[in-house]
């Protein structure tokens, strides 16, 4: 009874914010929360320049009864990598940086290994820069320091990582690296003499009217005003409701430490379809953002570019998880369509539910099956 009543309240709130072109799919999303390891899910579809479907269903905390709503924030994980690359493209067009700017010329430290000095910004954001794929435990420990702001910790760790020989010859292989994106963020910090965290709010979120997007996990201390993430521990789903451990350290933000509402994520997808905030970057910059280098057959700048029949050609997509949430974005430029989905659980069942929700939106708006 409580669940149904709260769901009705969430639907009323949604009705206050939706447009006539949008359909509320909240009740349809309920089917994806039947598994005990999927507390909640939120989703949206974009078609022909509009948000055409929007919905949220489930619990903010699996151990409580408060339902999620349209204004709730969810963590998007590594979907933030494309945001970092997009911010880079904006700054490149302003002349602060170039795709070919090198680590050596920007970070300018004598301790950088000679083989890293010529690695470019573009190589870092396509994971072809030779940076180690796994974060050493020592680096993780240093990132939790509270005596320095995130951008200073990020620079310190970037320079330490760059002292050693690259893991492979830069530009010859693709190895996914959160640390590589931290180095790219350190380059942005340096050329702008401002923190990445402030810049992405000012230069990307604000122009795209992503008003409910912020750094870190959605939760607020000791409250249920936002969803909490969940993980499995000993076979049991556990809500992670302590802010200090609810997300990766803020120094990792260029690799993906952002939370947003599903509507904000849909606005971000609209931007990459060229239907919202299109003047932020040129068509030339877009082509570079979406083009994978030779060393990486399908990974572009924060996007995986893959052919899907339902998309009518190349589709840009990425998943994201801080282990406590799971997010998906699929963008099909040839069909002027995008689907965005997030769950407040990092389990395999939540990942499956997110893919199933994407499938639902594809069938609904494109009459094709993923």
Protein Blocks (a to p, Z undefined) as FASTA:
>chain_A
ZZmmmmmmmmmmmmmmmcfkbccfklmmmmmmmpmklmbacddddeehiafbdcdedjfb
lkbmbdcdfkbccdekjmlmmmmmmmmmmmmmnopacfklcfklmnopaklcfklmmpcf
klmmnopnopafbdcfklmmmmmpckbcfklmmmmmmmmmmmpccfbdehiaccddfklm
mmmmmmmmmmnopafklmmmmmmmmmnopakgcedjfbdghiakbccddddeehiacddf
bfklmpccfklmmnopadcdfklmmmmmmmmnopgoklmpcfklmmmmmpccfklmklce
hiacdddfklopacddddddehlaccdddddfknopacddddfbfbfklmmmmmmmmmmm
mmmmnopaZZ
